[in-house]
Amino acid sequence: MPRSDLKTLLATSPVVPVLVIDSVETALPLARALVAGGLPLLEITLRTDAALDVIEAIAGEVEGAVVGAGTVLTPEQLDAVARRGARFAVSPGATEALLDAAQTSAVPLLPGAATASEVMRLLECGYREMKFFPAEPAGGIAYLKALASPLPEACFCPTGGIDAARAKAYLALSNVVCVGGSWVAPADAVRAGDWARITALAKDAAALRRARAEA
């Protein structure tokens, strides 16, 4: 998928679940519950030994899911997630090596930025969509509002410390295309296999798109 299509992809869902998953057995029903609730974009972080297998399983077995890889830090990881079926990759920051690898990767990269200088650097590299991370510690809504005027080309997916209450305010910003968060898949619900609760939380999150359109 060309990098130019990344914004279109991100705009399909107001919330991107950020998931740390330990097993394929957990991943499949979790992914189905989130998709059933209206959240098709799923970010599987590379923080567990099972992450690559999880990406491959969801990509191959969960209808409607658009699976991406999070916490992609190196060119080798970018290549690995592409081979496993990831449709997009997300990084908390951006290194020269990772940006170079992304130029030839079939998987579009959503690089991270937390300062105006980092945003300017990514704009110079041709990126318009960026992860704003860690969103709340880095200044949150007020900071993104301040960036909008001098850097109007930049569009963000803020992630880090965002919950259901804060998500609506982030999505109201002109330079936010979606938000990333883990609140739609609480650890206790995942452990209990309470997929109905997760689907309900996903439905509430998906409704934020309608609320933004009506604002």
C-alpha positions, 0 to 999 in steps of 0.5 A: 500500500502506498504511503499516500493511502495511509491517511485514508486507512487511518480515517476508517476508524476513530480509534486504533486498539493498541494491543499487547497479546501473548498468544494466538489463542487469545488474539483471534477472539479478541480481534473478532470482538473488536472488529464486530464492534466497528474497530477494524484497525488493530495495532499489535505491538512487538512486545511479546514473543508471540507478536509476529505469529499473532499478526500472521494469524489475524491477517489470515483468519479474521475477516474484516481486520486490518492488522498493523504492527506497533513498536517497530524499531528496526529495519529488520522488524519492518521487514518481518512484519511485512512478511507476516501480513501487516498492512501498516507499521507504527513506531514510537519514534523515527531513526534514519535507518528505519526511515530509509528502510520504509522507503522501499517497504511494501508496508507504510510506516506511521513514525512517531514524533513528540516535538516540533523539530521531530515533526518538521524533520518527518515533513521534510522526509515526505511524511504527513501522518505521524504518531504523536507519542507519548501523547499525554506526557508530551503535552496532550491536546494543548500541544497538538492545538499549538502545532496546528497553526505553524505545521498544518500539513502534519496529521496525527494519531496520538497514543499514550495515556488516552482513555475513552474520556480524552479520546473525544476531545482529541478527535475534535482537533483538526490535525488528529485523524484517529487515536490509539488506545488500549482501553477498548481491550482491558486486561481483565476482560481479555483474561476472562475471555469477556469478548462481549464486553470488549465488543461493547467498548469497541462500539462506544469507541467507533461511535466517536466518529459519528460524534465528531461528524455531528460536532 
